């Protein structure tokens, strides 16, 4: 990710990065969303906005604080995935205008949402395992307040579950601020979902992300940029982490 930022800041980001999006945009999954959101944001537009608003340094700082040794090690759910989820969580946090404490919680959640994984398969329980482990990895002073700890754990747990489990998770953690809980888990789940474009089937023409289910309206304008970010990683794997690119289809 730093390589991407340095290319942009140096004015050298001149790669064509929308090939994957162009290949997939006309599939049945995407048609309704693209029709409703024809002005898709590009990755370069997003980076320019971060630059204009003075948010690039914050993004770099957050990327630097991911403890890679604590992550599940794999190409599909390892460091590259966590960097991209953090990126989208930050973009969505800015768009949603949440306060700094909520930004801190959702960014910490995005960094370590998959530390409970034991494989790359569909596993609804990994969110709960991640929620249990994450309290050993965060050290911001806000977590002296147990309400913020519970909010962090609750959104990590629900990220691998259906949205219909929300009320049960709120009761489990004693969450009373439903609006904040829903906003933060929506940011985390959409950020995670946007990176599902890395997983494809039907000879790579169908994405495993179904954009109809994205929760935040702005997320549906980020489909092209999500494809571009993943494509950048694939084209520049020698400058990114996580191992050699392979096909992971399921």
C-alpha positions as CSV (number, residue, x, y, z in Angstrom):
1,X,0.0,0.0,0.0
2,X,2.8,2.4,0.8
3,X,4.2,1.7,-2.7
4,X,0.8,2.8,-4.1
5,X,0.9,6.0,-2.0
6,X,4.4,6.8,-3.0
7,X,3.7,6.4,-6.7
8,X,0.7,8.7,-6.4
9,X,2.6,11.3,-4.3
10,X,5.4,11.2,-6.8
11,X,3.0,11.8,-9.7
12,X,3.9,8.4,-11.2
13,X,0.7,6.5,-11.0
14,X,0.0,6.1,-14.7
15,X,-1.0,2.4,-14.8
16,X,-4.3,1.3,-16.4
17,X,-6.1,-0.2,-13.5
18,X,-9.7,-0.8,-14.6
19,X,-9.3,-3.9,-16.7
20,X,-10.8,-6.2,-14.1
21,X,-13.7,-3.9,-13.5
22,X,-14.4,-3.5,-17.2
23,X,-14.5,-7.3,-17.5
24,X,-17.0,-7.7,-14.7
25,X,-19.2,-4.6,-14.8
26,X,-21.7,-6.1,-17.2
27,X,-22.4,-9.3,-15.2
28,X,-25.8,-9.7,-13.7
29,X,-24.6,-9.1,-10.1
30,X,-23.4,-5.6,-11.0
31,X,-25.9,-4.3,-13.5
32,X,-28.5,-2.9,-11.0
33,X,-25.8,-1.3,-8.8
34,X,-23.9,0.2,-11.7
35,X,-27.2,1.5,-13.2
36,X,-28.1,3.2,-10.0
37,X,-24.5,4.5,-9.4
38,X,-23.1,5.2,-12.8
39,X,-20.5,7.7,-11.5
40,X,-18.0,5.2,-10.0
41,X,-15.1,6.8,-8.1
42,X,-11.7,5.9,-9.4
43,X,-8.8,5.0,-7.2
44,X,-6.8,8.0,-8.3
45,X,-9.7,10.3,-7.5
46,X,-9.9,8.9,-4.0
47,X,-6.2,9.3,-3.4
48,X,-6.4,12.9,-4.7
49,X,-9.2,13.7,-2.3
50,X,-7.2,12.2,0.6
51,X,-4.3,14.4,-0.4
52,X,-6.4,17.5,-0.7
53,X,-7.9,16.9,2.7
54,X,-4.6,16.2,4.4
55,X,-5.4,12.6,5.2
56,X,-2.6,10.7,3.5
57,X,-0.3,10.9,6.5
58,X,-2.9,9.4,8.8
59,X,-3.5,6.6,6.4
60,X,0.2,5.8,6.2
61,X,0.4,5.8,10.0
62,X,-2.5,3.4,10.3
63,X,-1.0,1.1,7.7
64,X,2.3,1.1,9.6
65,X,0.7,0.0,12.9
66,X,-0.7,-3.3,11.5
67,X,1.1,-6.0,13.4
68,X,1.6,-8.5,10.6
69,X,3.0,-11.2,12.9
70,X,-0.5,-11.4,14.6
71,X,-2.4,-11.8,11.3
72,X,-3.6,-15.1,9.8
73,X,-1.0,-15.9,7.2
74,X,-2.4,-16.5,3.7
75,X,-2.7,-14.8,0.4
76,X,-6.5,-14.6,0.6
77,X,-6.9,-13.3,4.2
78,X,-3.4,-12.1,5.0
79,X,-1.6,-8.7,5.1
80,X,-2.7,-7.5,1.7
81,X,-6.3,-8.1,2.5
82,X,-6.0,-6.4,5.8
83,X,-4.3,-3.4,4.2
84,X,-7.1,-3.0,1.7
85,X,-9.9,-3.4,4.3
86,X,-8.2,-0.8,6.4
87,X,-8.0,1.5,3.4
88,X,-11.7,1.1,2.7
89,X,-12.7,1.4,6.3
90,X,-10.8,4.7,6.5
91,X,-12.5,6.0,3.3
92,X,-15.9,5.0,4.6
93,X,-15.3,6.5,8.1
94,X,-14.4,9.8,6.5
95,X,-17.5,9.7,4.3
96,X,-19.8,8.8,7.2
97,X,-18.4,11.6,9.4
98,X,-18.0,9.5,12.6
99,X,-16.1,11.0,15.5
100,X,-12.5,10.2,16.3
101,X,-13.2,7.5,18.9
102,X,-15.4,5.7,16.4
103,X,-12.7,6.0,13.8
104,X,-10.2,4.5,16.2
105,X,-12.5,1.6,16.9
106,X,-13.4,0.8,13.3
107,X,-9.8,1.0,12.1
108,X,-8.5,-1.3,14.9
109,X,-11.3,-3.7,14.0
110,X,-10.4,-3.6,10.3
111,X,-6.7,-4.4,11.1
112,X,-7.5,-7.5,13.1
113,X,-10.9,-8.7,12.0
114,X,-9.5,-12.0,10.7
115,X,-7.0,-12.9,13.4
116,X,-9.3,-15.7,14.5
117,X,-9.1,-17.5,11.2
118,X,-7.8,-21.0,11.0
119,X,-8.4,-21.5,7.3
120,X,-9.6,-19.5,4.2
121,X,-13.0,-21.2,4.0
122,X,-16.3,-19.7,4.8
123,X,-16.3,-19.7,8.7
124,X,-19.0,-17.7,10.6
125,X,-17.2,-18.4,13.9
126,X,-13.9,-16.7,13.1
127,X,-15.4,-13.3,14.0
128,X,-16.1,-14.5,17.5
129,X,-12.5,-15.9,17.9
130,X,-11.1,-12.6,16.5
131,X,-13.2,-10.6,19.0
132,X,-11.8,-12.6,21.9
133,X,-8.2,-12.1,20.7
134,X,-8.3,-8.5,19.6
135,X,-8.2,-7.1,23.1
136,X,-4.6,-8.2,23.5
137,X,-3.6,-6.2,20.4
138,X,-5.1,-2.8,20.9
139,X,-3.5,-0.3,23.4
140,X,-5.1,3.0,22.7
141,X,-6.2,4.8,25.9
142,X,-9.8,4.8,24.8
143,X,-9.9,1.1,25.7
144,X,-9.7,1.9,29.3
145,X,-13.4,2.5,28.9
146,X,-15.0,-1.0,28.7
147,X,-17.8,0.3,26.6
148,X,-15.4,1.0,23.8
149,X,-13.8,-2.4,24.2
150,X,-17.3,-4.1,23.9
151,X,-18.1,-2.0,20.9
152,X,-14.8,-3.0,19.2
153,X,-15.4,-6.7,20.0
154,X,-19.0,-6.6,18.9
155,X,-18.4,-5.3,15.4
156,X,-15.5,-7.7,14.9
157,X,-17.8,-10.6,15.9
158,X,-20.7,-9.6,13.7
159,X,-18.5,-9.0,10.6
160,X,-18.6,-12.8,9.9
161,X,-22.3,-13.2,10.7
162,X,-25.5,-12.2,9.0
163,X,-26.9,-8.7,9.7
164,X,-29.9,-10.4,11.3
165,X,-27.6,-11.4,14.2
166,X,-27.2,-7.7,15.2
167,X,-29.7,-7.7,18.0
168,X,-28.3,-10.9,19.5
169,X,-24.7,-9.5,19.4
170,X,-25.9,-6.2,21.0
171,X,-27.4,-8.1,23.9
172,X,-24.3,-10.3,24.2
173,X,-22.0,-7.3,24.7
174,X,-24.5,-5.0,26.4
175,X,-24.5,-2.5,23.5
176,X,-27.2,0.2,24.0
177,X,-26.2,2.7,21.3
178,X,-27.8,0.9,18.3
179,X,-27.1,3.7,15.8
180,X,-23.4,3.7,16.5
181,X,-23.2,-0.1,16.5
182,X,-25.0,-0.3,13.2
183,X,-22.8,2.5,11.6
184,X,-19.6,0.9,12.7
185,X,-20.4,-2.6,11.7
186,X,-21.7,-1.4,8.4
187,X,-18.4,0.3,7.7
188,X,-16.4,-2.8,8.7
189,X,-18.6,-5.2,6.7
190,X,-18.7,-3.0,3.6
191,X,-14.9,-2.5,3.7
192,X,-14.4,-6.3,4.0
193,X,-17.0,-6.9,1.3
194,X,-15.4,-4.4,-1.1
195,X,-12.3,-6.6,-1.1
196,X,-14.3,-9.7,-2.0
197,X,-13.7,-8.6,-5.6
198,X,-10.4,-10.5,-5.3
199,X,-12.3,-13.8,-5.3
200,X,-14.0,-14.7,-8.5
201,X,-15.6,-17.6,-10.3
202,X,-17.0,-18.5,-13.8
203,X,-13.6,-18.1,-15.5
204,X,-13.0,-14.8,-13.5
205,X,-16.0,-13.0,-15.0
206,X,-18.1,-13.0,-11.9
207,X,-17.0,-11.4,-8.6
208,X,-17.8,-12.9,-5.2
209,X,-18.9,-9.5,-4.1
210,X,-22.6,-8.9,-4.7
211,X,-22.9,-5.1,-4.5
212,X,-26.6,-5.2,-3.9
213,X,-25.9,-6.1,-0.3
214,X,-23.5,-3.2,0.5
215,X,-25.0,-1.3,3.4
216,X,-23.7,2.3,2.9
217,X,-24.8,4.1,-0.2
218,X,-21.3,5.5,-0.9
219,X,-19.9,1.9,-0.9
220,X,-21.8,1.3,-4.1
221,X,-19.8,4.0,-5.8
222,X,-16.5,2.3,-5.0
223,X,-16.8,-0.8,-7.1
224,X,-14.4,0.4,-9.8
225,X,-11.9,1.7,-7.2
226,X,-12.0,-1.6,-5.3
227,X,-11.2,-3.5,-8.5
228,X,-8.4,-1.0,-9.3
229,X,-6.9,-1.4,-5.9
230,X,-6.8,-5.2,-6.1
231,X,-5.5,-5.0,-9.7
232,X,-2.7,-2.7,-8.5
233,X,-1.7,-5.3,-5.9
234,X,-1.7,-8.0,-8.6
235,X,0.4,-6.0,-11.0
236,X,2.9,-4.9,-8.4
237,X,3.2,-8.0,-6.2
238,X,6.9,-7.6,-5.9
239,X,6.2,-4.3,-4.0
240,X,3.4,-5.8,-1.9
241,X,3.3,-8.4,0.8
242,X,1.6,-11.7,1.2
243,X,3.1,-14.1,-1.3
244,X,2.7,-15.0,-5.0
245,X,-0.6,-14.3,-6.6
246,X,-2.7,-17.5,-7.2
247,X,-6.3,-18.3,-8.1
248,X,-8.5,-18.9,-5.1
249,X,-12.0,-19.9,-6.2
250,X,-14.9,-21.0,-4.1
